[in-house]
């Protein structure tokens, strides 16, 4: 999360994907939705803080 905080401080983002080969993961989702089944981690800003959701598969 420390890398995500540093990047978000310099370049705010609405969603970040963390993992190996995240290409296409979440592309059909809106930026604030975290799917129940996911192959990579998601980092989203919520309420002024970054929140991390771990991969499920």
Buried (B, 14 or more C-beta within 10 A) or exposed (E): EEEBEEBBEEEEEEBBBBEEEBEEBBEEEEEEEBEEEBBBBBBBBEEEEBEEBEBEE
